[in-house]
């Protein structure tokens, strides 16, 4: 089996492009239903879904639902609860430097084929 991990930094909701492991072809995915829980000083929790079509290097299409992060800088990516994909895999999220205006969101897409 071949295992592949893609990680991308996201800074806002929308469509994003991740570099492939070889750097040859871009791979894009979309963030849906992005929402946050904020106070007057900071945002402390976010929720969203992520989807991606078949990638240019054979990455399988996926839909990851119920992805959630908070600003506690967890040491590892937190897995999205719902994942639809045709091969074994996962999508995890992590956030860095969270404040009222957002933070740096890291998404890790792992699959086997």
N, C-alpha and C positions, 0 to 999 in steps of 0.2 A: 504494500500500500504506500501511496505517496501522500505525505502530509505537508500542508502549506499554510503559512500564517501571514496575513496581511494586516498591517496596522496603519492607521491614518489619524492625523490630528484634525479635528473639526472645530471651527470657531463660531459657527452660526448654523441655523437650520437651512436646508436647501439641498442642492445636489453637490456632491463632493467627488473628487478624483483621487484615487490612491495610486501610488507608484507600485508597479509590479515588483516582485522580488528581483527580477533581472534588470529592471529599469527600462525595458523596451517598449511596453505598451501600457497606457493608462487604463485604469479600471475605475468606473464611477458607480456610486450608489446614492440613494436619496433618503433623507430624513423626513419622516411624516409625523404629524400630530405632536409637535414639540411644545411642551408647556413647562412652566417653572413655578415653584413656590418661593415667594420673596417677602422680605420684611422691608422696612424703610432703609436698612443698612446693607443687606446682602441677600442673595438668593442661596437657598440651602438644599434644594432638591429639584431635579429635572426628570421628566419622563418623555418618551418618544418611541417611535418605531423606525426601523431602517430596512430598506429593500435594495436589492441589486439584481441586475439582469445577468445573463451569461457573460463572463469576462472574456477578453481577447486572448488569454492564455489558458482557456479551459476552466476558469473559475465557474462553479455552478451558481445559478440564480438562487436567491434566498429572500425570505421575508423574516425579519426578527421583530417580534411584538413585545410589548411590555418591557422595554429597556428603561432602567432607572439608575440614576447616580445621585450622590449627595456630595457636599463639599468637604468631606472628612478625609480626603486623600487616601483612600483605601490602598493597601500595598499591592493589590492585584486587580485585574479587570473583573467586574461583576457581570455575570452572565445574564443575558436577556432571557426572560422566562418562556417565551414562545418562539420557536424557530421552525420555519418550514423550509426544508432543503432536501434535495434528492440523494445526498450522500451524508455520512456521519460528519457532524461539524458543530460549531458554536460561534456565537457572536457575544463579545464581552465589551463593557464600557468602563471608563475611568475618567475622572476629571481632576485637573490641576489648577491652582490659583484662582479658585472660584471667588467671585465678588458680585456686587449688584448688577454689573454690566455683562456678566457671563464668566467664562473660564475656558481653559483649553481642554477639549473633550477628545479623548483617545478611544478609538474603536478597534478592536482586534477581531478579525474574521479568520477562523480556522476551519479547514475542511480536509477530508481524506478522499482520495480517489484512486 
